[in-house]
C-alpha cells in the first residue's frame, strides 16, 4: 500500500507523521473519505465543501489547500505518475484526507 505524505507518494513503511504535527500532538483533525469509481472521485463538490466547512468549524480553515481538487484529481488519475489508486492497483477505492 502507498500513501501521500507531504505531497509525495511513499510505501507504507516509509510513511510517517512529524511529531510536531498539530493533529499528532492534540488529536484534532478533519477527515473526509472519498469514494472512487474507475479512477474518478464520486460527489467531489459535496466532499470538498464538507471538508472545508469542518476545518473552518475546528478553527483551521487555512489547512485545506486551495489546490486540493487538483491534488485529488492528480492522485486519482490512471495516467498520473504519482497516482495512489493506480500505484495500489485500484481503479475503484476509497481515499481519506486528514487536515
C-alpha positions as CSV (number, residue, x, y, z in Angstrom):
1,X,0.0,0.0,0.0
2,X,1.2,3.5,-0.8
3,X,0.3,6.8,0.8
4,X,0.6,10.5,0.1
5,X,2.7,12.2,2.7
6,X,3.6,15.9,2.3
7,X,2.9,15.7,-1.4
8,X,4.9,12.5,-2.1
9,X,3.6,9.0,-2.8
10,X,5.5,6.7,-0.4
11,X,5.3,3.0,0.6
12,X,3.6,2.3,3.9
13,X,6.9,1.5,5.7
14,X,8.2,5.0,4.8
15,X,5.1,7.0,5.7
16,X,5.4,9.0,8.8
17,X,3.9,11.9,10.7
18,X,6.1,14.6,12.2
19,X,5.8,14.6,16.0
20,X,5.3,18.4,15.8
21,X,2.2,17.9,13.6
22,X,-0.8,19.5,15.3
23,X,-3.1,16.5,14.7
24,X,-0.5,14.2,16.2
25,X,0.1,16.5,19.2
26,X,-3.5,17.4,20.0
27,X,-5.6,14.8,18.1
28,X,-7.7,17.5,16.3
29,X,-8.3,16.8,12.6
30,X,-10.9,16.9,9.9
31,X,-11.4,13.7,8.0
32,X,-13.1,13.1,4.7
33,X,-13.3,9.7,3.0
34,X,-13.9,9.8,-0.8
35,X,-15.2,7.0,-3.0
36,X,-13.6,6.5,-6.4
37,X,-15.2,4.6,-9.3
38,X,-13.0,3.9,-12.3
39,X,-10.4,6.4,-11.0
40,X,-12.9,9.3,-10.6
41,X,-14.0,10.7,-7.3
42,X,-17.7,10.4,-6.6
43,X,-19.5,13.6,-5.4
44,X,-16.3,15.7,-5.2
45,X,-18.1,19.0,-4.7
46,X,-20.0,17.8,-1.7
47,X,-16.9,16.2,-0.1
48,X,-14.8,19.3,-0.6
49,X,-17.5,21.6,0.8
50,X,-17.9,19.3,3.8
51,X,-14.1,19.2,4.5
52,X,-13.8,22.9,4.2
53,X,-16.8,23.5,6.5
54,X,-15.5,21.1,9.1
55,X,-12.0,22.5,9.1
56,X,-13.4,26.0,9.5
57,X,-15.5,25.0,12.4
58,X,-12.5,23.4,14.1
59,X,-10.5,26.7,13.6
60,X,-8.1,25.6,10.9
61,X,-9.8,26.6,7.6
62,X,-6.4,27.5,6.1
63,X,-5.3,23.9,6.4
64,X,-7.3,22.9,3.3
65,X,-5.1,23.9,0.4
66,X,-6.7,25.8,-2.5
67,X,-5.3,23.3,-5.0
68,X,-6.9,20.3,-3.2
69,X,-9.1,19.5,-6.1
70,X,-6.1,19.3,-8.5
71,X,-4.2,17.2,-6.0
72,X,-7.1,14.8,-5.7
73,X,-7.5,14.7,-9.5
74,X,-3.8,14.1,-10.0
75,X,-3.6,11.3,-7.4
76,X,-6.8,9.7,-8.8
77,X,-5.8,9.7,-12.5
78,X,-4.8,6.4,-14.0
79,X,-2.3,8.3,-16.2
80,X,-0.7,10.3,-13.3
81,X,2.8,9.3,-12.4
82,X,2.2,9.9,-8.7
83,X,-1.3,8.4,-8.5
84,X,-2.3,6.5,-5.4
85,X,-5.1,4.4,-6.8
86,X,-3.1,3.1,-9.8
87,X,0.0,2.6,-7.5
88,X,-2.1,0.4,-5.3
89,X,-3.6,-1.3,-8.4
90,X,-7.1,0.2,-7.7
91,X,-9.4,1.8,-10.1
92,X,-12.1,1.8,-7.5
93,X,-11.5,2.5,-3.9
94,X,-11.7,5.0,-1.0
95,X,-9.5,7.9,-0.2
96,X,-9.1,9.5,3.2
97,X,-7.9,13.1,3.7
98,X,-6.8,14.4,7.1
99,X,-6.3,18.1,7.6
